[in-house]
Amino acid sequence: MSPSRPLPRGPLPGVDRAAFAVALAVRLRQRGVPVGFTGIEDFVHALAASPPDSLPGLYWTARVSLVRRRSEIEIFDTVFAAVFGGATFPLDPHARRLPRPAGPGGEDDAFSSLPASPAAQETEGGLPWVTLPPVVGDAEDSDASPAVPLRLPSDVSGPADTPFEDLDAREMDRLGTWLESAVADWPTRRSRRLTGDPRGHRVAVRPTLERSRRTGWEPVHLVRERAIDRPRRVVMLCDVSRSMQAQALAYLHLMRALALVAGAEVFAFSTTLTRLTTVLRHRSAAVAIEQATDKVTDRFGGTRIATSVRALLSSHHGAAVRGAIVIIGSDGWDSDAPEALASALARLRRRAHHVIWMNPRASAPGFEPRVAAMAAALPHCDRLLPGDTFRSLRRVISEISRIP
């Protein structure tokens, strides 16, 4: 198939090995030879490790790397002959316009001894790694400046800054989906469970002893492990009293986003505490909000924040607060005594990892926590964030993701 006489120079002078390997593999695939990425990678590594100095060497390197079955050898020989049958080396840009020089023995170049085949006529003798694409047309001169793409606002840019009471149900659903996409990066905590990791700082005793059985009970190979990082638990309490009527629906969308993506425990409170985690995890946002609204029986009534916080801590869901990020969404109007709220939040702060108070009136110019309940609760909160628009709710999610 291929000549035995070595070439004076290598058959691939100055040719990109990867481009050549891919082009040859494409030709083989077109003829029915299933060349995979592993074969292409092996061919490139073989060309780099031992560059062939003759066409026979290139032939065998390509055949060993790209051909896996005996039935594919004939197809490979045909494609290889078609590619190199009309080649002219070295790669001179004007070499194809000139007649090929004679070899040292007065005969044609060594590549001319390759057998001709119909495939050679099909490929027109062009080398796939150097043949340029045909020119389809000339570029037209123009005095116009380059076009700059127009940056348009998204569908939620306007409603995201609109107050809650000015949004309809459709915009609420779209912004709720927008909040779900924001819960991507979430803080993690180190759990008590361990997993094997070569970069771990702790030696796993049992796996190390098990492996030492192979080396005469000498712990030659140390198995290391590390603690598994889990997402930080989130607990949110939403005020649904009459003073929070305009923000209640939007806060339910935030609670649903946290329950779906972050696995949060969410509660609504007015005069009593109601758990909404199961109903807000429904696939349909409309059904989830409707079920949550029906489940809260004291909606748009009075406000008892201290009583609701104590009810959470004394229930069997109080363990979910331990080491968690607790979000309280309320305007601070409370019918309980400020001392009771301060005592309840002090207990909550000792148990939680981070306490965030989200107040819809915190974004007003000159806002100060002068309400008695708000002033009593603020010393036990890590952060006070506004929550008057959907953009501010998304900012709350961003602040949570940055908690160490």
N, C-alpha and C positions, 0 to 999 in steps of 0.2 A: 504494500500500500504506500509506504513512505520511503524516501531515499535513504540509503545508508551512509552516503558521503556527508561528513560534517560540514557545516557552513562556516565560512570564514568569520562571520559575526553571528551573534544570537538572533533568533527569529523574531524577537520582540524588543527591538532597541527603542527605548523612550516611550513605551506604550503603557498606559494605565492598566495594571493587572486586574483590578476589580472591574473596570469597564469592559475589558476583554472577556473576562470570565462570565459576566452577566450576558453579554451579547452572544457568546457561543452557547450559553444555556438556553437563551431565547430561541435560537435557531434549532436546537435539539428538541425543545418543547413543541415547536411548530411541526416537527416531523414525528411526534408521538413518543419521544423519550422523556419519561417523567423525572426531570432533574430538579431536585429539591434545594432548599437553601443550605442544607448541610453539605451537599456535594459542591456547591459553588464556593462555600467557605473553605472546604478542604483544597479545592483547586487553587484558590488565591494564596493560601498558606504554603502550598507546595511550590508555587511559582516564586514566592518570596524566600523560602528556605533553600531551594536549589533551582536557580534560574536555568532553564534549558539552553544549551549552546547550539542546538541543532533542531531541525524540524522533527526528526524521529523522537528526540527527547521530549519535545513539546507534545507530540502525538500520544506518547505513552503516559505522560503526566496527566493530560486531559482525559484519556480513556480510563485510567485507573480511578480518577477522582469523580468522574461524571457518569460512568456506565456501571450499572449494577447487575444487569442480566446479559446472558450470552446472546439472546435474541436481539439485543439492541446494538450489538457491535457493528453489524452491517449498516444500520442507519447512521451510526456515528461515523463510520468510514466515509459514507457518502457526504455527510454534512461537512466533515473536516476537509475533504477534497474540494468541495464547492467553495469553502471559505478561502483556502490557500492555493487553489488551482490557478487563479489569475493574480496572485499577490506579487508585489514588487517591493523588495527590501534593499536598502534601508528606506525608511519612510520619508522620502523626498517629496515635497509638495508638487514638483514637476515630474516625478518619476513616471507617472502613468501616461504622460504625454510623449515620452521618449521610448524608443525601443529598448528592450531589456538587454543588459550587457551580457556578453558571453562569459562562461565560467573559466577557471584556470586551464581546463583541458580543451578549450575551444568550443565547448558545447554551451547550450543555454544554461541559465541559472538553475540551481538545484530545484527550485520550486516548479519549474516547467516539467519535471518528470512525474508530477502528480497526475493520475489518470483523470481525463475529462469526464464529466457526467452531466446529465440534464440539470442537476441542481446548480451547477456552476453557471449555466446560462440563465437560470432563474434569478440568481443573485447578482448577475452582471459583473462578477468578479470583484465587487466592492467589499472592502473590509468593514465589518460592522462597527468597529471601535474608532474608525477615523472617517467614515463616510458622513458628510454633512447633509442635513436635510435640504431638500430642494427649495429654491426661492419661489414663493408663490406670487410675489408682487413687490414693486418698488415703493419705498416710503415716500409719501407726499410731503412737500414742504408746507408748513403752516406757521402763521404768525401768532396763532392763539396760544395763550398761556396754558400750562398744564392744569388739568381739571383737578380740583380738590374736593373730596367727598364731603357732603354736607352732613354734619353731625346733628341728628334730630333727637329730641327727648324721647324717652321711653313712654309706654302707656301709663306707667305708675308714677312718673315724675311729678305730674300735677296733683293727682289725688293724694300722694304721699304727704304733701304739706297742707292738705285741707283739713280743717277741724272735723272731728268725728260726726258732729250733728249735721254737717252739710253733705255727707256721703250717702248714696243709696245702697241698696242691698247688693247690687251687682259689683259696684266698686269695692264694697267691703269684702266680698268673696275673692276678687282679684288681688287685693292687697293682702288678704290672708294667705293666699298662695305665695305671694312675694315674701312674706315673713317666713314661710316654711323653707324657701330656698336660702334664707340668710342663716339658718341654723346648720352650718356646715362645720366650721372649726369650733370645737368645744373643749373646755378645759378637762384635764384628766387627773386622776388620783392614783396613787400606788395602792394596790390591793394586797391582801395577804397570800394570794395564790402565786405560785412560782412556775416558771417555764424555763426550759433549757436554752441557753444562749452562750456562745463562745466568748462573748464580750462581758458576761456577767462577773460581778465582783464576789459572788458567793459560790463555794464549792458544794455541789450536790453529793452528799455522802453515799446514799444508796446506789445511784448509777455509777459512781466512781468505784465502789467496792465490787459491783457486778462486773465492771470492765476489768478489774484487777485479776479476775479468775483466769484470764488469758495470759497473764504475765506472772504466774506463780505468786499471786496475791500481793504483788508489788504495785502500788498505785502509780503506774507510769503515766497514764493519761487521766488528767483531772477533768471531770465534767462540771461545767459551771452553769449557773442559773441566775435568773434575775426575777424581780417582782413584775407581775402583769399590771399594766396601766389600764384602768377602766375610766369611762366617761364620768365626770363629776355629776352626782345626782342633783336634780333641781326640784324645788318645791315652790309653787306659786299660790298665793292667796289673793283673790280678787274681790274688791268691794263692789257689791251690786245694790247698794242702798239708793235712796232717791237722789242724793246729791251727786251720785256717780251714774246717773241714768244715761247721759250722753256718751260716756266712755265704756259702759259695760259691754256692749256688743263687740267693740274693737278689742277689749281686753280678753274676751272669750276667744277671739281669733288668735291672739298671742298665746293663750293657754293651749289651744289646740295644736299650734305649731310646735310648742315645747313638748307636749305629750306625744305627738307623732314622731318627731325626729330625735328628740333628746330623752325620751322615756321619762318625762317629768311627772310628778304627782301634783295635781292642780285641784284647788278648792275655791269655792265661792262662799262669801259670807255677807250677811246683813245683820240679822239678830241671832242667827244660828249658822253653824258651819256645815257645808254640803260638799261632798267629794264628787268631782266631775271627770275624773280620769278616764273611766271606762266609756262614758258616753261621748266624750270629745275625741276619742280615737277612732270614731267612725270614718269610713272612707269619704263619704259625702259631707262636705262642709255644711250644707244647708240642713241636712238631717242631724248632724252633730250639734249645731247651734240650737235647733228646735228642741231636741231632747234635753239639752242642758237648761234651756229656758223653762221647760216644763218641770224639770227636777227641782229647781230652786223655788221653793214655795213662798219664801219671805222676800222675794225680789221687790226692790223699790220701796222698802220699808225703812226702819230705823237702822242705826249702826252701832254695833258692839264689838269693837276690834279686840279689846283685851279678853273678853269672854271667848271669842273665836280662837284666839291664839292659845289660850289655856286649854280649850277643848281639843285642839290639834295635838298639843304636847301630852295630854293625858290619855289620848286614844291609842289604839294599836298602830296607827299610822305615824305616831310620834317618832318611831325609830327611823323613818325615812328622812327626818330632819338632820340626823346625826351626820356631820361631815358634808352637808349639802349646801347648795347656794339657794337661799330663800329670797323670793321676790314678793313684796307686798305692794299691791296696787291700790292705793286709796288716797283720798284728798285730806285725810287726817281728822275729819269731823267724827267725833266719837261721843256716845252718851255715857260710856264708862268713865270712871275717875281717871285722871292722868296718872296717879300713882299706881293704879292697877295695870295700866298699859305699860308703864315703865318696868314694873316687876315682871310682867309676862314677857316683854321683849328682852329683858336681862337673862331670863331662863333660855329663851330662844337663841340668843347670841352665844351663850356658853356651849350650846349643843351644835349650832350650825357652823359651817366654814366661812360663810360670807352672807351678810344680810343687806339687801338692796331695797330701798323704799322708792317706789315710782309714783310720783305725784303729778296729776295733770295740770296743776296750777304752778308748778315749779318753773315753767318757762316764761311766766309773766314778768314784765320789767319791774324790778324792785321787789321781787318776791322775798319774803322772810317768813320763816316758820313761827308765826306768832300764835297760832292756835295752840291751846293748852296741850291737847293730845299730841300734836305734831312736835311741839317743843320738848315734850317728855320722851318721845320715841326717838328723836334724832340722835342723842348720844349713844344709843345702842345699835345704830345703823352704820354700815361701812360707807355707803354711798346714797346720795339723794339725787335721783335722775328725773327729768321731765317725761311726761307721757301723755301729751296732748294731741299728737299726730302719729300716723303710721311710721313716718321717718324717725320720730323719736323712739318709737317702740323698736325699730330695727337698730337704733343706736344702743338701746339697752342690751340687745343680743350681742352687739359688737363689744360692749363693755364686759359682758360675761365671758366672752371668748378670750379676753386679755387678762382675766384673773389668774394669778400665778397658782 
